[in-house]
Amino acid sequence: MPTISMFYGILVRMFFRDAEKHHVPHIHADYQGRVAVYSILDGAVLVGELPSNKHKLVVAWLEIHRDDLLADWELAVNGKNPFPIKGLDQ
């Protein structure tokens, strides 16, 4: 599972061939051992939880980078490496 972005202590990852478990394009956000899975399409939390301030950052980042994330999703579900995406602090 490659890390595609890092910002404010949050690691954003995308699994290879991970279309069956959650059935929608999604990312995994990890902050200090707490993990939440977010839908790329609407920013909804599919499972897990992050602290409120980190959740807001992830949702804002998703909104800004939705097109890039969907392109990375297509790569990842086909077993290819997704491209890194800039964080909010860059």
FIKOLZA-1660 file (N, C-alpha, C; in steps of 0.1 Angstrom, whole numbers, plus 5000, padded with zeros to 4 digits):
% residues 90
   i   px   py   pz ch aa at
   1 5009 4988 5000  A  M  N
   1 5000 5000 5000  A  M CA
   1 5009 5012 5000  A  M  C
   2 5010 5019 4989  A  P  N
   2 5019 5031 4988  A  P CA
   2 5013 5043 4995  A  P  C
   3 5022 5051 5001  A  T  N
   3 5018 5063 5007  A  T CA
   3 5018 5073 4995  A  T  C
   4 5007 5080 4993  A  I  N
   4 5006 5089 4982  A  I CA
   4 5007 5104 4986  A  I  C
   5 5006 5106 4999  A  S  N
   5 5007 5120 5004  A  S CA
   5 5009 5120 5019  A  S  C
   6 5016 5130 5024  A  M  N
   6 5018 5132 5038  A  M CA
   6 5016 5147 5041  A  M  C
   7 5009 5150 5051  A  F  N
   7 5007 5164 5056  A  F CA
   7 5002 5165 5070  A  F  C
   8 5008 5174 5078  A  Y  N
   8 5004 5176 5092  A  Y CA
   8 5003 5163 5100  A  Y  C
   9 5013 5154 5097  A  G  N
   9 5013 5141 5105  A  G CA
   9 5004 5131 5099  A  G  C
  10 4996 5134 5089  A  I  N
  10 4987 5124 5083  A  I CA
  10 4993 5117 5071  A  I  C
  11 4993 5104 5071  A  L  N
  11 4998 5096 5060  A  L CA
  11 4985 5092 5052  A  L  C
  12 4986 5094 5039  A  V  N
  12 4974 5090 5030  A  V CA
  12 4979 5079 5021  A  V  C
  13 4972 5068 5022  A  R  N
  13 4976 5056 5014  A  R CA
  13 4965 5051 5005  A  R  C
  14 4969 5044 4995  A  M  N
  14 4960 5038 4986  A  M CA
  14 4964 5023 4983  A  M  C
  15 4955 5014 4986  A  F  N
  15 4958 5000 4984  A  F CA
  15 4958 4996 4969  A  F  C
  16 4966 4986 4965  A  F  N
  16 4965 4980 4952  A  F CA
  16 4953 4971 4952  A  F  C
  17 4946 4971 4941  A  R  N
  17 4935 4962 4938  A  R CA
  17 4925 4961 4950  A  R  C
  18 4921 4972 4955  A  D  N
  18 4913 4973 4967  A  D CA
  18 4899 4978 4964  A  D  C
  19 4893 4973 4953  A  A  N
  19 4880 4977 4949  A  A CA
  19 4869 4969 4955  A  A  C
  20 4871 4957 4960  A  E  N
  20 4861 4949 4965  A  E CA
  20 4856 4952 4979  A  E  C
  21 4866 4955 4988  A  K  N
  21 4862 4957 5002  A  K CA
  21 4852 4968 5005  A  K  C
  22 4855 4980 4999  A  H  N
  22 4846 4991 5002  A  H CA
  22 4837 4995 4990  A  H  C
  23 4840 4989 4979  A  H  N
  23 4832 4991 4966  A  H CA
  23 4831 5005 4961  A  H  C
  24 4839 5014 4966  A  V  N
  24 4840 5027 4960  A  V CA
  24 4855 5032 4960  A  V  C
  25 4858 5041 4951  A  P  N
  25 4872 5047 4952  A  P CA
  25 4874 5053 4966  A  P  C
  26 4885 5050 4972  A  H  N
  26 4888 5054 4986  A  H CA
  26 4902 5055 4989  A  H  C
  27 4905 5062 5000  A  I  N
  27 4919 5063 5005  A  I CA
  27 4919 5060 5020  A  I  C
  28 4930 5056 5025  A  H  N
  28 4932 5053 5039  A  H CA
  28 4940 5064 5045  A  H  C
  29 4935 5071 5055  A  A  N
  29 4943 5082 5062  A  A CA
  29 4947 5077 5076  A  A  C
  30 4959 5078 5079  A  D  N
  30 4965 5073 5092  A  D CA
  30 4971 5085 5099  A  D  C
  31 4967 5087 5112  A  Y  N
  31 4973 5097 5120  A  Y CA
  31 4975 5091 5134  A  Y  C
  32 4988 5090 5137  A  Q  N
  32 4992 5084 5150  A  Q CA
  32 4985 5071 5154  A  Q  C
  33 4984 5062 5144  A  G  N
  33 4979 5049 5146  A  G CA
  33 4964 5048 5145  A  G  C
  34 4957 5059 5143  A  R  N
  34 4942 5060 5141  A  R CA
  34 4940 5060 5126  A  R  C
  35 4932 5052 5121  A  V  N
  35 4930 5051 5106  A  V CA
  35 4915 5053 5103  A  V  C
  36 4913 5061 5092  A  A  N
  36 4899 5063 5087  A  A CA
  36 4900 5060 5072  A  A  C
  37 4890 5055 5066  A  V  N
  37 4889 5052 5052  A  V CA
  37 4878 5062 5047  A  V  C
  38 4882 5070 5036  A  Y  N
  38 4874 5080 5031  A  Y CA
  38 4871 5077 5016  A  Y  C
  39 4858 5080 5013  A  S  N
  39 4854 5079 4999  A  S CA
  39 4860 5091 4991  A  S  C
  40 4866 5088 4980  A  I  N
  40 4872 5099 4971  A  I CA
  40 4861 5107 4965  A  I  C
  41 4850 5101 4962  A  L  N
  41 4839 5107 4955  A  L CA
  41 4832 5118 4963  A  L  C
  42 4830 5116 4976  A  D  N
  42 4823 5126 4984  A  D CA
  42 4829 5129 4998  A  D  C
  43 4840 5123 5001  A  G  N
  43 4847 5126 5014  A  G CA
  43 4841 5119 5026  A  G  C
  44 4831 5111 5023  A  A  N
  44 4824 5104 5035  A  A CA
  44 4834 5094 5041  A  A  C
  45 4833 5092 5054  A  V  N
  45 4840 5082 5061  A  V CA
  45 4834 5069 5060  A  V  C
  46 4841 5059 5055  A  L  N
  46 4835 5046 5053  A  L CA
  46 4837 5037 5065  A  L  C
  47 4848 5039 5072  A  V  N
  47 4851 5032 5084  A  V CA
  47 4862 5039 5091  A  V  C
  48 4862 5038 5104  A  G  N
  48 4873 5044 5113  A  G CA
  48 4870 5058 5116  A  G  C
  49 4880 5065 5123  A  E  N
  49 4878 5078 5127  A  E CA
  49 4892 5085 5130  A  E  C
  50 4893 5098 5127  A  L  N
  50 4904 5106 5130  A  L CA
  50 4900 5117 5139  A  L  C
  51 4910 5123 5146  A  P  N
  51 4906 5135 5154  A  P CA
  51 4899 5145 5145  A  P  C
  52 4890 5153 5151  A  S  N
  52 4882 5162 5143  A  S CA
  52 4890 5172 5134  A  S  C
  53 4901 5177 5140  A  N  N
  53 4909 5187 5132  A  N CA
  53 4916 5180 5121  A  N  C
  54 4920 5168 5122  A  K  N
  54 4927 5160 5112  A  K CA
  54 4917 5156 5101  A  K  C
  55 4905 5152 5106  A  H  N
  55 4894 5148 5096  A  H CA
  55 4891 5160 5087  A  H  C
  56 4890 5172 5092  A  K  N
  56 4887 5183 5084  A  K CA
  56 4898 5186 5074  A  K  C
  57 4911 5184 5077  A  L  N
  57 4922 5185 5068  A  L CA
  57 4921 5175 5057  A  L  C
  58 4918 5162 5060  A  V  N
  58 4917 5152 5050  A  V CA
  58 4905 5155 5040  A  V  C
  59 4894 5159 5045  A  V  N
  59 4882 5162 5037  A  V CA
  59 4886 5174 5027  A  V  C
  60 4893 5184 5033  A  A  N
  60 4897 5196 5024  A  A CA
  60 4906 5191 5013  A  A  C
  61 4916 5183 5017  A  W  N
  61 4926 5178 5008  A  W CA
  61 4919 5169 4997  A  W  C
  62 4910 5161 5001  A  L  N
  62 4902 5153 4991  A  L CA
  62 4895 5162 4981  A  L  C
  63 4889 5172 4986  A  E  N
  63 4882 5182 4977  A  E CA
  63 4891 5188 4966  A  E  C
  64 4903 5192 4971  A  I  N
  64 4912 5199 4962  A  I CA
  64 4918 5189 4952  A  I  C
  65 4920 5177 4956  A  H  N
  65 4928 5167 4947  A  H CA
  65 4919 5156 4942  A  H  C
  66 4906 5158 4941  A  R  N
  66 4897 5147 4937  A  R CA
  66 4901 5141 4923  A  R  C
  67 4903 5149 4913  A  D  N
  67 4906 5144 4900  A  D CA
  67 4919 5136 4900  A  D  C
  68 4930 5141 4907  A  D  N
  68 4942 5134 4908  A  D CA
  68 4940 5120 4916  A  D  C
  69 4932 5121 4926  A  L  N
  69 4929 5108 4933  A  L CA
  69 4922 5098 4925  A  L  C
  70 4912 5102 4917  A  L  N
  70 4905 5093 4909  A  L CA
  70 4914 5087 4898  A  L  C
  71 4924 5095 4893  A  A  N
  71 4934 5090 4883  A  A CA
  71 4943 5080 4890  A  A  C
  72 4947 5083 4902  A  D  N
  72 4955 5073 4910  A  D CA
  72 4948 5060 4913  A  D  C
  73 4935 5062 4916  A  W  N
  73 4926 5050 4919  A  W CA
  73 4926 5040 4907  A  W  C
  74 4925 5046 4895  A  E  N
  74 4925 5037 4883  A  E CA
  74 4938 5030 4882  A  E  C
  75 4949 5037 4885  A  L  N
  75 4962 5030 4884  A  L CA
  75 4963 5019 4895  A  L  C
  76 4959 5022 4907  A  A  N
  76 4961 5013 4918  A  A CA
  76 4952 5000 4917  A  A  C
  77 4940 5002 4912  A  V  N
  77 4931 4990 4911  A  V CA
  77 4936 4981 4899  A  V  C
  78 4944 4987 4891  A  N  N
  78 4950 4979 4880  A  N CA
  78 4964 4974 4883  A  N  C
  79 4968 4975 4896  A  G  N
  79 4981 4970 4900  A  G CA
  79 4993 4979 4897  A  G  C
  80 4990 4991 4893  A  K  N
  80 5001 5000 4890  A  K CA
  80 5003 5010 4901  A  K  C
  81 5016 5016 4902  A  N  N
  81 5019 5025 4913  A  N CA
  81 5011 5039 4911  A  N  C
  82 5004 5043 4921  A  P  N
  82 4998 5057 4920  A  P CA
  82 5009 5067 4921  A  P  C
  83 5006 5079 4916  A  F  N
  83 5015 5090 4917  A  F CA
  83 5014 5097 4930  A  F  C
  84 5025 5103 4936  A  P  N
  84 5024 5111 4948  A  P CA
  84 5015 5124 4945  A  P  C
  85 5008 5128 4955  A  I  N
  85 5000 5140 4954  A  I CA
  85 5004 5150 4966  A  I  C
  86 5006 5163 4962  A  K  N
  86 5010 5172 4972  A  K CA
  86 5001 5173 4984  A  K  C
  87 5007 5175 4996  A  G  N
  87 4999 5177 5008  A  G CA
  87 4995 5191 5009  A  G  C
  88 4987 5194 5020  A  L  N
  88 4982 5207 5023  A  L CA
  88 4994 5217 5027  A  L  C
  89 5004 5211 5033  A  D  N
  89 5015 5219 5038  A  D CA
  89 5026 5222 5028  A  D  C
  90 5024 5219 5016  A  Q  N
  90 5035 5221 5006  A  Q CA
  90 5032 5232 4997  A  Q  C
% end
